[in-house]
Structure formats: structure tokens, C-alpha cells
Amino acid sequence: RNKIAHHEPLFHRNLIEAYKLILSTAGFIDQDSADWIAYHNNFLEIWNNPPSLSSDQLARLRQNQAADKYFNP
């Protein structure tokens, strides 16, 4: 969550595995909390049905990636 909140790049991460790790870790702490997280988040729904981008949005995304030092060190 902090990496996303601080706008750090996540493109290189396996987000499905990170999601599973979050639920697993929460389950070690408190299974009711892990169940609550799984029930109330919509990560998998969004992951499986990503929004489509217009050509302008896609062009802006590519421009931002080109300017990002993570993509172009």
C-alpha cells in the first residue's frame, strides 16, 4: 500500500503473488481480518477486467513511461 501511495513503480512486480502474500500474512495475524480483506477488496475483479484506455490515454501513459527513470535508467 505505501509503495502505491507514494507513487513508486509497481509494473515489475507480480501483483497476483503480492495479493496472495498480503492475504496469507493477514491470515497469520488474524484469519477474520484476512477474510474481511478478501471480501471487501476488488483487486481480482479489476485485475481480471482492466479498464480500457483511449488512444490519448495510452499515448500519455507511454510518454510518462518514457520520462520515468525506472523504465529508462
TANORGI-V346031 format. One record per helix or strand of 2 or more residues. SS is the DSSP state (H for helix, E for strand). FROM is the first residue (numbers start at 1). TO is the last residue. Records with the same first field share a line. If there is no record, write none. Layout:
SS=FROM-TO / FROM-TO
This chain:
H=2-5 / 15-29 / 31-40 / 43-48 / 55-67
